[in-house]
Amino acid sequence: MPSEVIKIFMKLVQSRRLGENYRIPMKWYIIAAGNRPEDDPREIKQLGNALRDRFSVVNFVPSVTAWKKHVEGTRLKEIVLPQLIDFLEFQQEYFHNLDPSKQLTKYPTPRAWVDASMGFKRVLDELEEKGISEMPEEKMLKAFQMEVGYTAAAAFLDFYRIAKEIPVKDLVLPFTNPEKAPLPDEKRDPKTGKSRPDYAHALLSAIIRKSKDKELTSVEVCHFSTYLQRVDSPEWGNAAISNLIKEHPYLKKDAKAIQCIAPLADKWGAALGTEL
């Protein structure tokens, strides 16, 4: 802001007055919000020591966890794809990637992902009016690329494609028939022969998401524990247990369920937060 405006604000935050006749009422807080200079060095100026000294300065860092909570607690849960949340939890480098030095036209930010989701939903609604239920991949890529850039959009589309290819019937098997359920390391990279972490995350995320369709019984949780023993991975097992408890908090009070899952949680260091 121009120096003349800064002087006005300094008086406002110091004496809580504007001009001679207006005083801010008691119990009102003055809050100023802005971007950091490094976010856009060409346009953003430093706040200035005198004005900064009149504020408590807090740097808000966006997180996937807070963004997910916001999305699921508002109307955005009808717009943002569940697979997008899973993707951003898995590859957080695409959640907020602002690098002015690259001078990109578009880049991923929390706001941009929401805007992209709204654009995707708008195009999908238009296609459904024409009797088309599935969006072609090129249209989907374009809808997201317009808001978050090509690299982030293409990475999400790869993850989305994997998640969509997992049969729905397989997602309930860990809770009903764990010996028949697909394992995260079943998909291998054809070039290296190594397991694919993107498939593993997509599979386990989809399993937990599918489990939210109903309240789980202790028997089903015990089946899931058997499945995780087959998975036999501290990394994936820890995440799966933590997410299961997060999505089904009532299990903290289910003694039989906790009895089945606790040994693995202790082994892998997963937090249960039981209320027993």
Salt bridges, closest charged atoms under 4 A:
GLU38 OE2 - ARG36 NH1 3.71
ASP39 OD1 - ARG36 NH2 2.78
ASP40 OD1 - ARG42 NE 3.99
ASP86 OD2 - ARG209 NH2 2.46
GLU89 OE2 - LYS68 NZ 3.29
ASP125 OD1 - LYS121 NZ 3.17
GLU137 OE2 - ARG161 NE 3.00
GLU147 OE1 - LYS106 NZ 3.65
ASP158 OD1 - ARG161 NH1 2.95
ASP170 OD1 - LYS169 NZ 3.29
GLU179 OE1 - ARG230 NE 3.90
ASP185 OD2 - ARG188 NH2 3.89
ASP198 OD2 - ARG196 NH2 3.24
ASP213 OD2 - LYS210 NZ 2.82
GLU220 OE2 - LYS214 NZ 2.56
GLU247 OE2 - LYS68 NZ 3.47
GLU247 OE1 - LYS212 NZ 3.38
GLU275 OE1 - LYS253 NZ 3.84
